[in-house]
Amino acid sequence: MFNAIVQFIEATNPWFYGLILTIYNVTIIPFPSEPIILAAGSIWEHQKPLIWLITVTAMATAGAISYIIGVYLGHYTEARFGRNKHYQKAVQLLHKYGEWAVIISAVLPIPYSLVGWLCGAARTNFVHFMLAAVLSRGIRVSLALLLLWEIM
């Protein structure tokens, strides 16, 4: 499967890769985006700063889009799940821990777009959400790419 991802990424350019990564991270796909990131990092190893910047920007943009989706579609979520104790608990945790909840969720094996949607639906502070998203995703991407480039 990784070879198929590498072949697909090889047929594109770094900017199109960023677009694909953004779309991938906005959708609720239960698979982490690291295989795509590692494929791009291995293909464009000679452009390390550019790949890092495109990757972090794509991840942060996906977070912002997910947040906005949560703002505009949050009333549907609340109408459907508002009485659900798990939904209510998640909203309480977001308000209680704020950006720390976003940072921690960035390293957990849950679709990150769900966190953005929930933050938007719960109307958490957008600036705090984005700062936490950029910080947490920046660290995650940096660790993945640094590990890859150290091995190569």
Sequence and secondary structure as in RCSB ss.txt:
>XXXX:A:sequence
MFNAIVQFIEATNPWFYGLILTIYNVTIIPFPSEPIILAAGSIWEHQKPLIWLITVTAMATAGAISYIIGVYLGH
YTEARFGRNKHYQKAVQLLHKYGEWAVIISAVLPIPYSLVGWLCGAARTNFVHFMLAAVLSRGIRVSLALLLLWE
IM
>XXXX:A:secstr
 HHHHHHHHHTS HHHHHHHHHHHHHS  SS SHHHHHHHHHHTGGGHHHHHHHHHHHHHHHHHHHHHHHHHHHH
HHHHHHTT HHHHHHHHHHHHHTHHHHHHHTTSSS HHHHHHHHHHTT  HHHHHHHHHHHHHHHHHHHHHHHHH
H 
